[in-house]
């Protein structure tokens, strides 16, 4: 089946190549590369009261076709496709009744928002600014420079929701995460989580907070335009905790939450897979608009973060990609530049030529234009941006405030804040053609029919091959699903006499079972039972059963993991209530191990478990366990060739003397069983020495023959 599957895969890839070539021959050359773009109206938002405005929309990760639109008043609306609901699905302000003078400024979803039973599931974070009231809770994040001017508080709130897909989402629970002493100018302009981190990463789930600057406090790190980073999960009596790898956590002159400061007017920040932990950072500093790749310990102030460093040390770590000086702009352009420049890292599929580029919009020659910047893994230098598209000034005048954002699988959208409308940027599928091009089109019509039928035939063949290949892959897709549906890890305690079961990527125990309740324990290798422990006389775990089990594991381990070959070890438990638990302790497909523990570690763990559970389930038939002693290493393995037989014989003598050493900790019941066990033990040791590189193939065969010969002489 492996060979058939491999050949089908190769054949299918060839078919795909043929399809692409034929398609490129039959379609119009104008569709080969989208050098032009179209802007299509997407959603028209309802009009707001003068004192309210719309925040940047965010995607509902539970549904690719939905967006969340948030008013500064705290109302959240949902759009389905290109239509927005007329009534809000959430009203945060109704829950916050203690202070009516508030304005919401930022919102984000936890990266686990769409995952059930996970930390962060159905959880939203908001930021709002409200008037300071002396009766408010103490313990705000503050700075001595704001004393006497503390007029507002900026508040981060966590909201736990339910019935996300309904028209009236329920707020199950909410709590204040962080309160920052502020003025009217010091509001949070952006809340974000790192989008490219996996759940097992140490920095997964950390919340990044952009706090706007106040020119009156330009020498205060906190209020100079800063980015904070916290873990928003409740930690004991604390509403949040501070990551230990925050760059200034040991600096007594800076708040531990700060990771970037002195940036003045922060417009936007984001990440890319190429920049690792560094931020793609957009801000206005000293009359310049800057897009740069910024380190997490960036200091844009003229004061060192550490007395032992020079003032410009940290600034040199930042890599500017684009700098726009206000003095180089015309009057009309300066008007547009009063708006914040927005930039995104494009990872969508529609605009293929813009993939992995930083996109931003700026006003040039009295019209908005879309630009692109290249980004690499290592070095970044100042670039002249590539002009991608010039917006129609009648539709998007430079006096309108525009921003760009990503949604619907990271596709590019334009948000006109002035007109409260959303548009989408798409590749252009039509262009004007010259007369000669039209003549060429007419000439090609005669051959288009043949090309079409040929193309249709290839498509049918491709679909047929795909169906066949999919049939053979069903087994492997079913295997991968075991990680999602079964348990992935277990621990057992002889003290509490319990086994604890864990789901994949979870640190907390999901299910605990008393060993006394277990009536059957099976080990499955590639979904086939290789050992079973139950109350039956023949189902106790013995030394013979252990040796047989190890041989099964060893045979499986010697098979090469090629193509889509799957190797899986599963522990199956059945309780006296007829409940069945499956623990996928080891899973590997090809050269990729999908579980945490190594093959050898899992083998020892399940064998120890079978001995232990057998002692509880089948007490009357428990045998004394014979524990193998590990091989004695006299030197590091060598790959040199033995040149003469005398050297080989002396080496084998040493090995055989080691094999003759006793390796049993307890005596068996009869002398015959002892001899047989000793021979099996010696052969196992010999196989281990060969696997570890101490013996080559010739030496292994010689030693094995000597052992078998000695055994026959003894008998």
SVG drawing of the C-alpha trace seen along z (x, -y; Angstrom):
<svg xmlns="http://www.w3.org/2000/svg" viewBox="-31 -74 76 105">
<polyline fill="none" stroke="black" stroke-width="0.4" points="0.0,0.0 2.9,-2.4 4.3,-1.9 0.9,-2.4 0.3,-5.5 3.8,-6.9 3.2,-6.3 -0.2,-7.9 1.2,-10.9 3.9,-11.3 1.3,-10.8 -1.0,-13.3 1.7,-15.9 2.5,-15.4 -1.2,-15.9 -1.3,-19.1 1.8,-20.4 0.1,-19.6 -3.1,-21.4 -1.1,-24.5 0.7,-24.5 -2.4,-24.0 -4.3,-26.6 -1.5,-29.1 -1.8,-28.4 -5.5,-28.8 -6.2,-31.8 -5.7,-35.4 -2.2,-36.7 -3.8,-39.6 -4.7,-37.2 -1.3,-35.8 0.0,-38.5 -2.3,-40.9 -0.4,-44.1 -3.6,-46.2 -6.0,-46.1 -9.7,-46.9 -11.3,-48.4 -14.8,-47.0 -17.3,-48.5 -17.7,-45.9 -19.8,-47.3 -21.4,-50.6 -21.6,-51.2 -24.5,-53.0 -24.0,-56.7 -22.7,-57.4 -23.4,-60.3 -20.7,-63.1 -19.1,-62.1 -18.8,-58.4 -16.6,-56.7 -15.9,-53.2 -12.8,-51.2 -10.8,-49.1 -12.9,-46.0 -11.6,-42.6 -12.3,-39.1 -14.5,-36.6 -12.2,-33.6 -15.2,-31.3 -16.4,-32.2 -14.2,-33.4 -17.1,-35.4 -17.9,-37.5 -16.4,-40.7 -16.9,-42.5 -17.4,-46.3 -17.1,-48.2 -18.3,-51.7 -16.4,-53.9 -19.5,-53.8 -18.9,-50.1 -21.5,-48.5 -20.4,-45.6 -22.0,-44.7 -21.6,-41.7 -21.4,-41.5 -22.2,-38.4 -20.8,-38.5 -21.3,-42.1 -24.2,-42.9 -24.0,-44.3 -26.6,-43.6 -28.8,-46.5 -28.7,-45.8 -25.6,-45.3 -24.8,-41.8 -22.9,-43.1 -23.0,-46.3 -20.0,-46.5 -21.1,-49.9 -24.2,-48.4 -21.9,-46.4 -19.7,-49.3 -22.2,-51.6 -19.9,-53.2 -18.5,-55.8 -20.5,-57.0 -17.8,-59.3 -15.9,-56.6 -14.7,-56.0 -13.6,-52.6 -10.3,-52.8 -9.2,-49.3 -10.4,-45.7 -8.9,-42.3 -9.7,-38.5 -7.7,-36.0 -5.8,-33.7 -7.8,-30.7 -11.1,-32.6 -12.4,-29.9 -11.3,-26.9 -13.6,-25.3 -12.4,-24.3 -9.1,-26.2 -7.7,-29.1 -9.0,-32.2 -12.0,-30.5 -14.7,-33.1 -12.6,-35.8 -12.4,-39.4 -10.2,-42.2 -11.1,-45.9 -9.4,-49.2 -11.3,-52.3 -10.5,-55.7 -12.7,-57.2 -12.6,-60.1 -10.5,-59.5 -12.4,-59.2 -10.5,-59.1 -12.9,-56.4 -11.6,-54.0 -9.5,-51.1 -5.9,-51.8 -2.9,-50.0 -2.9,-51.7 0.2,-51.6 1.5,-55.1 4.6,-57.4 5.6,-60.2 5.5,-62.7 1.7,-62.6 1.1,-63.7 -1.2,-66.6 -2.3,-66.1 -4.1,-62.7 -7.4,-63.4 -8.3,-60.0 -7.7,-56.3 -7.1,-53.9 -8.6,-50.5 -8.0,-47.0 -11.0,-44.7 -11.4,-40.9 -14.8,-39.7 -15.9,-36.0 -18.7,-35.5 -21.2,-32.8 -23.5,-32.1 -21.1,-33.9 -23.1,-33.0 -26.4,-34.4 -27.8,-37.8 -27.5,-38.6 -24.2,-37.4 -24.1,-36.8 -21.5,-38.3 -20.8,-35.5 -18.0,-37.2 -15.8,-40.3 -13.0,-41.6 -10.6,-44.5 -7.1,-43.4 -5.1,-46.6 -5.7,-50.3 -3.2,-53.0 -3.2,-56.5 -3.4,-58.8 -4.5,-62.1 -6.9,-62.5 -4.1,-62.0 -2.8,-58.8 -5.2,-56.2 -4.6,-52.7 -4.6,-52.7 -4.0,-49.0 -4.4,-45.6 -2.8,-42.6 -1.6,-39.0 1.3,-37.6 -0.5,-35.8 2.3,-33.4 3.0,-31.7 1.9,-28.2 0.1,-27.2 3.2,-25.4 5.4,-28.6 6.4,-30.3 5.2,-33.7 1.8,-32.4 -1.1,-34.4 0.8,-37.5 -1.1,-40.8 0.7,-43.7 -0.7,-47.2 0.2,-50.4 -0.1,-53.5 -0.2,-56.9 2.2,-59.6 1.6,-63.0 4.0,-65.7 4.0,-67.2 5.6,-63.9 8.0,-63.2 10.8,-62.2 8.6,-59.7 9.1,-56.2 5.5,-55.2 3.9,-58.2 6.4,-58.9 4.7,-56.5 5.2,-53.0 4.3,-49.3 3.5,-47.2 3.5,-43.4 1.6,-41.3 0.1,-37.9 -3.6,-38.8 -4.5,-35.6 -5.3,-36.1 -2.3,-35.1 -3.4,-34.5 -4.6,-37.8 -3.1,-39.7 -5.2,-40.5 -2.2,-39.9 1.4,-38.8 4.6,-40.2 6.6,-37.9 10.0,-37.2 11.6,-37.8 10.4,-41.4 13.5,-43.4 13.4,-46.0 12.2,-43.9 15.5,-44.4 15.7,-48.1 14.5,-50.0 13.9,-53.2 11.3,-51.6 8.0,-49.8 8.4,-46.1 5.5,-46.0 7.3,-48.2 9.1,-46.6 9.3,-49.7 9.3,-53.4 10.0,-56.9 8.3,-56.2 6.0,-59.3 2.9,-58.8 2.6,-55.0 0.4,-54.3 0.4,-50.5 2.5,-47.4 2.4,-43.9 4.6,-40.8 5.9,-38.6 7.3,-35.1 10.6,-36.5 11.2,-38.9 10.7,-36.4 10.1,-38.4 10.8,-41.8 7.9,-44.1 7.0,-45.8 6.6,-49.2 4.9,-52.4 5.2,-55.7 5.7,-59.4 9.0,-60.6 10.6,-64.1 8.4,-65.2 9.1,-61.9 6.9,-59.0 8.9,-55.8 8.3,-52.1 10.9,-49.9 11.7,-46.4 12.0,-47.1 13.6,-45.1 11.5,-44.4 14.0,-46.6 13.7,-49.6 14.5,-53.0 13.8,-56.1 14.5,-58.5 17.8,-60.2 18.3,-58.4 19.9,-55.0 17.9,-52.0 21.0,-51.0 23.6,-53.4 26.4,-51.2 25.0,-51.7 25.3,-54.7 22.1,-56.6 22.1,-55.5 22.8,-51.8 19.2,-50.6 18.2,-52.9 20.9,-51.2 19.0,-47.9 16.1,-49.3 16.1,-48.7 14.1,-51.5 12.6,-50.4 10.9,-53.7 11.2,-57.3 9.0,-60.1 10.0,-63.7 7.2,-66.2 9.4,-69.0 9.4,-67.1 5.6,-67.3 3.3,-69.8 0.5,-71.5 -2.1,-69.1 0.0,-66.1 0.6,-67.6 -3.2,-67.7 -3.4,-64.0 -0.3,-63.3 -2.3,-64.6 -3.9,-61.1 -2.0,-58.1 -0.1,-56.0 -1.2,-52.3 0.8,-49.3 0.1,-45.6 2.1,-42.4 0.3,-40.7 -0.2,-36.9 -3.4,-36.5 -4.0,-34.6 -5.8,-37.0 -2.8,-39.4 -0.1,-36.9 2.5,-39.5 2.2,-41.3 2.7,-38.2 5.2,-38.5 5.4,-42.3 4.7,-45.2 1.9,-47.3 1.0,-50.9 -1.0,-53.8 0.2,-57.4 -1.0,-60.6 1.2,-61.7 0.3,-64.2 -3.0,-64.9 -4.2,-61.3 -3.9,-58.2 -1.5,-55.5 -0.7,-52.0 3.0,-51.1 4.9,-47.9 8.2,-47.3 10.4,-44.1 11.3,-42.4 14.0,-39.7 15.1,-37.4 18.2,-39.3 19.2,-42.6 16.8,-45.5 17.7,-48.8 15.9,-52.0 14.0,-51.5 12.2,-53.5 8.8,-51.9 7.2,-50.3 4.0,-52.1 1.2,-49.5 -1.9,-51.4 -3.1,-55.0 -6.6,-55.5 -9.3,-57.5 -9.2,-60.9 -13.0,-61.4 -13.8,-58.2 -11.1,-58.5 -10.1,-62.2 -6.9,-62.9 -9.0,-64.8 -10.6,-61.5 -8.9,-59.4 -8.1,-56.0 -6.5,-52.9 -5.9,-49.4 -6.5,-46.2 -6.5,-42.4 -9.6,-40.2 -11.2,-37.1 -8.1,-34.9 -5.7,-37.9 -7.1,-39.6 -6.6,-43.4 -9.3,-45.9 -9.6,-49.7 -11.5,-51.4 -12.6,-55.0 -13.2,-56.4 -14.5,-59.7 -17.3,-58.0 -17.7,-54.9 -17.3,-52.5 -15.3,-49.4 -13.8,-48.5 -11.8,-45.4 -8.7,-45.4 -8.9,-42.7 -6.7,-41.8 -8.0,-43.3 -9.4,-40.8 -10.1,-43.2 -7.8,-45.6 -8.2,-47.7 -6.7,-46.1 -5.3,-47.7 -6.5,-46.9 -3.6,-44.6 -4.4,-42.7 -8.1,-42.3 -7.0,-40.9 -4.8,-38.4 -7.8,-37.4 -9.9,-36.8 -7.2,-34.6 -6.9,-32.5 -10.7,-31.8 -10.4,-29.0 -8.1,-27.0 -9.8,-27.7 -12.4,-24.9 -9.7,-22.2 -7.8,-23.7 -10.9,-23.7 -11.8,-20.0 -8.2,-19.0 -8.1,-21.0 -11.5,-19.4 -10.0,-15.9 -7.0,-16.7 -9.2,-18.0 -11.3,-14.8 -8.1,-12.7 -6.8,-14.8 -10.1,-14.5 -10.0,-10.7 -6.5,-10.4 -7.3,-12.7 -10.2,-10.4 -8.0,-7.3 -5.3,-9.0 -7.8,-10.3 -9.0,-6.7 -5.6,-5.5 -5.0,-8.5 -8.1,-8.0 -6.2,-5.6 -3.6,-8.2 -6.1,-11.1 -7.9,-8.9 -4.6,-8.3 -4.0,-12.0 -7.5,-12.6 -6.5,-10.4 -4.5,-13.3 -7.6,-15.5 -10.1,-12.9 -8.0,-10.9 -5.8,-11.6 -2.1,-12.3 -0.3,-11.8 -0.6,-10.0 1.0,-9.9 0.3,-7.3 1.0,-7.6 1.7,-4.6 1.0,-6.8 -2.5,-7.8 -3.1,-4.7 -4.4,-6.9 -3.7,-7.5 -4.0,-11.1 -4.9,-11.7 -4.0,-14.8 -5.3,-16.2 -2.8,-17.4 -1.0,-20.7 -2.7,-20.9 -0.8,-21.2 -3.7,-20.5 -5.2,-17.1 -8.3,-16.4 -9.4,-13.1 -8.3,-11.1 -9.0,-7.4 -8.5,-5.2 -6.5,-2.1 -8.9,0.0 -11.6,-0.9 -9.6,0.5 -10.5,4.0 -8.5,4.1 -5.4,2.5 -4.3,3.0 -1.3,1.8 -2.0,1.3 0.8,1.0 -0.5,-0.6 -4.1,0.2 -3.3,3.9 -3.4,5.3 0.1,6.5 -0.5,7.0 -3.5,7.2 -3.8,7.3 -7.1,8.4 -8.4,10.6 -8.1,13.8 -5.3,16.2 -3.7,15.9 -3.8,12.1 -1.3,11.3 1.8,9.4 4.9,11.6 8.6,11.6 7.7,13.6 5.0,11.1 7.5,8.2 10.1,9.9 7.4,10.5 6.3,6.9 9.8,5.6 10.4,7.7 7.2,6.3 8.4,2.8 11.9,3.5 10.6,5.0 8.5,2.0 11.4,-0.3 13.6,1.3 11.1,0.4 12.1,-2.8 9.7,-5.7 9.3,-6.5 6.5,-8.3 3.3,-8.3 4.1,-5.3 2.5,-5.7 3.8,-4.5 1.5,-4.7 1.4,-3.3 -2.0,-3.5 -2.9,-2.6 -6.5,-1.4 -8.2,-1.4 -11.6,0.1 -13.2,-0.5 -15.7,1.4 -18.3,-1.0 -17.6,0.1 -16.0,-3.3 -13.2,-3.2 -10.2,-5.6 -7.7,-5.8 -4.3,-7.4 -2.3,-8.0 1.1,-8.0 3.2,-8.0 2.4,-9.0 4.7,-9.6 4.0,-10.0 6.9,-9.8 9.8,-11.8 7.5,-13.9 6.8,-13.0 3.5,-14.4 3.7,-13.6 6.1,-14.9 7.9,-11.8 10.4,-9.7 9.7,-6.1 12.1,-4.5 10.6,-6.6 7.1,-5.6 8.0,-1.9 9.5,-2.0 6.5,-4.0 3.8,-1.6 5.8,1.5 6.1,0.1 2.4,-0.7 1.5,2.9 3.5,4.3 1.9,2.0 -1.7,2.4 -1.2,6.2 -0.2,6.2 -3.6,4.6 -5.9,6.3 -4.4,9.9 -2.8,10.2 -2.9,14.0 -0.8,14.4 1.8,11.7 5.4,12.9 8.7,11.6 10.0,9.1 13.4,9.7 15.0,6.4 17.6,6.2 20.8,4.5 22.0,1.8 25.0,2.7 28.4,1.7 30.1,-0.9 33.9,-0.6 34.5,-3.3 32.7,-5.4 31.4,-3.7 33.8,-3.6 33.3,-3.3 36.8,-2.1 37.2,1.2 38.8,4.2 41.8,5.1 42.6,8.7 40.8,11.6 42.9,11.4 41.6,7.9 38.1,8.9 38.4,12.0 39.7,10.1 36.9,7.6 34.3,10.4 35.9,12.0 35.3,8.8 31.7,8.6 31.0,12.2 32.4,11.8 30.0,8.9 27.2,11.0 28.0,13.8 27.6,11.5 24.4,12.1 21.6,9.6 18.7,10.8 17.8,9.3 15.5,12.2 15.5,16.0 12.9,17.7 11.0,20.7 13.0,23.4 16.5,23.9 15.4,24.4 13.5,21.1 16.7,19.5 18.9,20.8 16.4,19.7 15.9,16.3 19.7,15.9 20.1,16.7 17.3,14.3 18.8,11.6 22.2,12.1 20.8,12.0 18.9,8.8 22.1,7.2 23.8,8.2 21.2,6.5 21.4,3.4 25.2,3.3 24.8,3.6 22.2,0.8 24.5,-1.5 27.4,-1.0 29.6,1.2 29.4,4.1 29.3,4.2 27.2,6.8 30.1,9.4 30.9,9.1 27.2,9.4 26.8,12.7 30.0,14.2 28.9,13.3 25.4,14.7 26.7,18.0 29.0,18.3 26.2,17.8 23.9,20.3 26.8,22.8 27.6,22.4 23.9,22.8 23.6,26.1 26.8,27.5 25.4,26.6 22.2,28.5"/>
</svg>
